[in-house]
Amino acid sequence: MDESDRVIEQADSFMRRHGIAAAPTDKGGAQDDGLPVLTDIIGTALAPTPEPAPPQAPPAPMLPPDRVEALAREMLFDRLPGQRQALAEELAAWLDDELPQIVLRVLDGVTDQLVDQVTAEARTILLPRLQMIIEDQSQSSRHAGPKT
């Protein structure tokens, strides 16, 4: 008998002593007798048992709404001056960094728009006037003729 057969036999005898049915071996050509297989028995024996739920802590006592409001106001007024100061400092720092750049971009845009508008109005209004002045002077010099 080799070592594996000996171990199986010992396991079978152990299971019989403790009232656990063993699965038939393939050697004897045993048929299915409806008994559970060793792995089925072990699987159910080792199944975790549900642990009882831990006791719940009693609910916290409820504060009356006016007391809750008073506590909230107290916390707010304690934190508000510090938050206000921090916000003011951050705003001032941001304005120092960003405002000059923003103003320059806007002024560049205004300058470009102003140049475009002056150029357009000069073409539509001033240019025809200048052309009329030049034409008037040209005509008056033709009528006067050359001086001898």
C-alpha positions as CSV (number, residue, x, y, z in Angstrom):
1,M,0.0,0.0,0.0
2,D,1.5,3.3,-1.0
3,E,1.5,6.5,1.2
4,S,-1.5,8.2,-0.5
5,D,-3.7,5.1,0.0
6,R,-2.7,4.9,3.6
7,V,-3.6,8.6,4.2
8,I,-7.0,8.1,2.6
9,E,-7.7,5.1,4.7
10,Q,-6.8,7.0,7.9
11,A,-9.1,9.8,6.8
12,D,-11.9,7.4,6.2
13,S,-11.5,5.8,9.6
14,F,-11.4,9.1,11.3
15,M,-14.6,10.2,9.6
16,R,-16.4,7.0,10.5
17,R,-15.4,7.4,14.2
18,H,-16.8,10.9,14.2
19,G,-20.0,10.0,12.3
20,I,-19.0,11.7,9.0
21,A,-19.8,9.7,5.9
22,A,-16.9,9.2,3.5
23,A,-17.2,9.3,-0.2
24,P,-16.8,5.9,-2.0
25,T,-13.5,5.4,-3.7
26,D,-13.3,4.7,-7.4
27,K,-11.3,1.4,-6.8
28,G,-14.3,-0.6,-5.7
29,G,-16.5,0.7,-8.5
30,A,-19.0,1.9,-5.9
31,Q,-22.1,3.5,-7.2
32,D,-23.7,6.8,-6.1
33,D,-25.4,6.0,-2.8
34,G,-26.7,9.5,-2.2
35,L,-24.2,10.3,0.6
36,P,-22.5,13.7,0.5
37,V,-19.0,13.9,-0.8
38,L,-16.2,14.8,1.7
39,T,-15.8,18.2,0.1
40,D,-19.6,18.9,0.6
41,I,-19.4,18.0,4.3
42,I,-16.3,20.1,4.9
43,G,-17.8,23.0,2.9
44,T,-20.9,23.2,5.1
45,A,-18.9,22.6,8.2
46,L,-16.6,25.4,7.5
47,A,-19.3,27.9,6.4
48,P,-19.0,31.1,8.3
49,T,-21.7,31.6,10.9
50,P,-23.2,35.1,10.8
51,E,-21.9,37.2,13.6
52,P,-24.5,39.1,15.7
53,A,-24.7,42.8,14.8
54,P,-22.9,45.1,17.2
55,P,-25.1,46.9,19.5
56,Q,-26.0,50.3,18.2
57,A,-25.2,53.4,20.2
58,P,-28.2,55.3,21.5
59,P,-29.1,58.2,19.3
60,A,-27.6,61.6,20.2
61,P,-30.0,63.8,22.0
62,M,-31.7,66.4,19.8
63,L,-31.1,70.0,20.5
64,P,-33.9,72.5,20.2
65,P,-33.9,74.5,17.0
66,D,-33.2,77.8,18.7
67,R,-30.1,76.3,20.5
68,V,-28.9,74.9,17.2
69,E,-29.3,78.3,15.6
70,A,-27.5,80.0,18.5
71,L,-24.6,77.6,18.2
72,A,-24.4,78.1,14.4
73,R,-24.3,81.9,14.8
74,E,-21.6,81.6,17.5
75,M,-19.4,79.4,15.2
76,L,-20.0,81.7,12.3
77,F,-19.1,84.8,14.2
78,D,-16.0,83.1,15.6
79,R,-14.8,82.2,12.1
80,L,-16.0,85.1,10.1
81,P,-13.3,87.7,11.0
82,G,-10.5,85.3,10.2
83,Q,-12.1,84.3,6.9
84,R,-12.9,87.9,6.0
85,Q,-9.3,88.9,6.5
86,A,-8.0,85.9,4.5
87,L,-10.4,86.7,1.7
88,A,-9.4,90.3,1.6
89,E,-5.7,89.5,1.5
90,E,-6.2,87.0,-1.3
91,L,-8.3,89.4,-3.3
92,A,-5.7,92.2,-2.9
93,A,-2.9,89.9,-4.0
94,W,-4.9,88.7,-7.0
95,L,-5.7,92.3,-8.0
96,D,-2.1,93.3,-7.7
97,D,-1.0,90.5,-10.0
98,E,-3.8,90.4,-12.5
99,L,-5.4,93.9,-12.8
100,P,-2.5,95.5,-14.7
101,Q,-2.5,92.8,-17.3
102,I,-6.3,92.9,-17.7
103,V,-6.2,96.7,-18.1
104,L,-3.5,96.5,-20.7
105,R,-5.4,94.0,-22.7
106,V,-8.5,96.1,-22.6
107,L,-6.6,99.3,-23.5
108,D,-4.9,97.4,-26.4
109,G,-8.3,96.5,-27.6
110,V,-9.7,100.0,-27.2
111,T,-6.6,101.4,-29.0
112,D,-7.0,99.1,-31.9
113,Q,-10.7,99.9,-32.1
114,L,-10.0,103.6,-31.9
115,V,-7.5,103.5,-34.7
116,D,-9.8,101.4,-36.9
117,Q,-12.7,103.8,-36.2
118,V,-10.7,107.0,-36.9
119,T,-9.3,105.4,-40.1
120,A,-12.7,104.5,-41.3
121,E,-14.2,107.9,-40.6
122,A,-11.2,109.7,-42.1
123,R,-11.7,107.7,-45.3
124,T,-15.5,108.4,-45.5
125,I,-15.6,112.0,-44.2
126,L,-12.2,113.7,-44.3
127,L,-10.8,112.2,-47.6
128,P,-13.7,113.5,-49.7
129,R,-13.3,117.0,-48.1
130,L,-9.5,117.0,-48.8
131,Q,-10.2,115.9,-52.4
132,M,-12.7,118.8,-52.9
133,I,-10.1,121.3,-51.5
134,I,-7.5,120.0,-53.9
135,E,-9.9,120.1,-56.9
136,D,-11.1,123.6,-56.0
137,Q,-7.5,124.8,-55.9
138,S,-6.7,123.1,-59.1
139,Q,-9.7,124.7,-60.9
140,S,-9.0,128.2,-59.5
141,S,-5.4,127.9,-60.7
142,R,-6.5,126.9,-64.2
143,H,-8.9,129.8,-64.4
144,A,-6.4,132.3,-63.3
145,G,-4.0,131.1,-65.9
146,P,-0.3,131.5,-65.9
147,K,0.9,134.9,-64.7
148,T,3.3,136.7,-67.1
